[in-house]
Amino acid sequence: MKTNRTLFRKLPLIAAVFGTVLFSSCSDDDDIENGKSVNVKVVNSAEASGSQDFYIDGTKVTTVSENQASSYIATTNSGNDRDVEFKTTGSSEVYASEDVDLKDNKNYTFILSGTGNSAKITATEDDLSAPASGKAKIRFVHLNSAAGKVDLGVVANNKLVSNVAYGDVSNFFEVEAGAQVLNVYPAGQANSNLALNFAALNAGRIYTVILKGSSEVSLQVISHN
């Protein structure tokens, strides 16, 4: 079990096309009210983890099987330094834990990845505003522990984000609906060395694409709406 207090490194954006990359995080804020409404989505991306129970401050919120994600769940858990934990279902073993600040009336996703001492929870505050007509929204989370820094895009020879390191989370980008291939480039290189297929993105939908695994790169795509 590993206890983390992680928030996110910034990713350089292809500035000429998209401007500045922003990052969702659970920031320190002494004015956060306790016990207000918070919506949480829980994702189990950890290899060979089995089913995991998710807790906030000792209260079980939901159970997620390996490679699965919950829908958003309404809780009353806003506040500073909330203790979030994944525990292996049917035991008291804490697989990973994290302290986070949760603002009231916000939406958060908690992603479990890694194993043993490398187990971690990645927490994001989610922008669920609708994309433009005919577009989908997509963001990337790099949780493949064996991969180095990469550039990513969903259209050949058109990178959305560059120099993505392990643990990084991008902002959401609007893309054309129908995209179904993630092109992975060694950071700074012109040619993709890996193309990973996923179900076509639907207009009006919001997605997170997770690069995961400890050896080969695999994908987990979750929908937020």
N, C-alpha and C positions, 0 to 999 in steps of 0.2 A: 504494500500500500504506500502511496506517495501523496503527501499533502502539498498542494500548490497554492500560490497566490499569483496567477498569471493574468496579465492583460497584454495588449497586442503591440507587436512591432509594426512600424509603418512600412508600407510597400510603396516603392516608386511607381508611379503611373506613367503610361505613355502620354505625356503631358500635352503634346501637340494636338491630340485628338480628344482627350477626356478631361483635362484639368487635374485637380488635386484629388488624391485618394483620401478618403476619410475612414475612420475606424470606429466601430461600435465597441463600447466597453462599459464595464460597470464601475463608474468613477467614484472616488471618495466624495462624500457630500454630507456634511453634518446636519443639513436641513431635511434629509430624507425622513418621511413619516413612517412610523412603524405600524404594521398590521393592516396596511391598505392592499387593494387589489393588485395582483401581478399575474400575468399570463406566462406560462412556461411550457416550452416544447423540449422534450428529452430524447436524445439520440444515442444509441449504443453502436459505436463504430469500432469497438475494441475486439481484436481478433481473439477467438477462443475464450471469450469472457463468459459465455453462457448468458442466461437471463440475469438482469440486474434490477434491483429496487433503487429508486431515487428518493432521497430524503432532503427536506429543508428544515434546519433546526430540529432534527430528530423526529419529524413527522413525515411519514411515507406519503409521497405524492402519486407515484405510479410505478409500474414495472415495465421494462422494455427488454425484449429479446435481442440477441445479437443481430446486427445489421438491420434493426428496426428503429422507427421513430414514433413517438406519441403525437397526437394532435396537441394543440394548445390547451392547457389546463388552467382554469382560473383558481388562484390561491389568494390567501390574505397574508402574504409573507414579505411585504416591502420592509425595508430597513437597512441599516448599515451592518456590515460584517455578518451576513447570514451564512451559516455553515451548511454547505450543500455536500451531499455524499452519495456515492453509488456503493451499494452493498450487494454481494452475490446473493441471489434469491435463495431463501431457505437457510441462511446463516447470518451470523453477526459480523462476518468479515467485511471490512471496509476496503473496497477495491481502489477508490480514489476519493479525495475530498478537496474542497476549495472554499475559501472565504470570499464572498461577493457582496457588493452593495446593490440592492434592488430598489429602483424607483417605482412609486405607485403609478398605476395605469400604463405601465410599459410592458413590452413583449420581449421575452428572453428565450434563447436556445442554449441548452447545455449538452455538450458533445463529449462522450467518454471515448478515450482512445488509449492505445498502449497496453502493456502488461507489466506486472511486477513493479519494480522501482521506476519504470518508465510510464506507468499509468498516469493519466492526467485528465483534467476536465477543462474544456475550452468553453467559456461563457461569452455570449454575444447579446447585445441589445439589438433588436430587429426592427428595421424600417419596413413597415408593411403598407406604405403608400402605394397606390396602384401605378403600374407602368402606363405609358402612352398607348393609344389604340394600336393594336397589331404587334405590340412588343411584349416580351417577357423580361423579368428582372432576375439576375443571377449574381451570386457571389461565390468566392472560392475560399476553402479552408485547407491548408496544407498540413496533413497529419500523417504523412508517410515518413517514418523515422529513418529509412535508409536512403531516401532521395536527397540530393543536394538542392541548391536553389534552382528554381525553374521560372520560365515565362509561360503564360497561359492565354489561350484564346479559343473561341468556338467557330471562327471562320478562318480558313487556311490563309496563312501569311498575314494575319491581322491580329496582333496580340492585344489583349485587354489589359493585362497587368504583367509587370516584369519583376525579376529578382525576388521571387517569393520563397522565403525560407520556411523550414519546419516550424510549425506553430503559428504562422502568420494567417490573418483573416483579412480579406479584402472588403471593401464596401460593395454595395449592390451596383450592377451596371444594367442598363437597358440593352437588350439584344433583339434581333428579329426572331419572331416565333418560328418554330420548325427546326432550329439548330439542334443537332444530335450527335456532334463529335467534339470532344475536348482535345485540342492539340497541345501537347506538352513539349516545350523546348528547353534544352539546357540553357541556363541563364545567359543572356547576351548573344545567343546563337541565332542565325537566320532560319535554320531548318528544324522542323519538328522531328523528334526521334521517337514519338509515341502518340498514337491517336486512339482515344478511348471512346467507345460508343455508349450512348445512353438514349433513353426514350425521348422523342422529340419534345421540345419545350412548347407549351401551349400559351397562346396570347392571353394576357391578363394575369398570368400566374407568376409566383415569386418562388425562387429556388435557391438552395445552397448545395453546391457541389463539393464534396469532401474527397480529397486525395488521401487514401489511407493505406495501411499495411505496414509490415516490418521488413519486407523484401521486395516482392513485386508490387508495382503500383496498381491499386484498384480504386474504383469509384463507388461512392454512395451519394445518390441524389435525393434530397428531401424537398418536399413542397411545403410552403408556408400558408397556402390558401387553397 
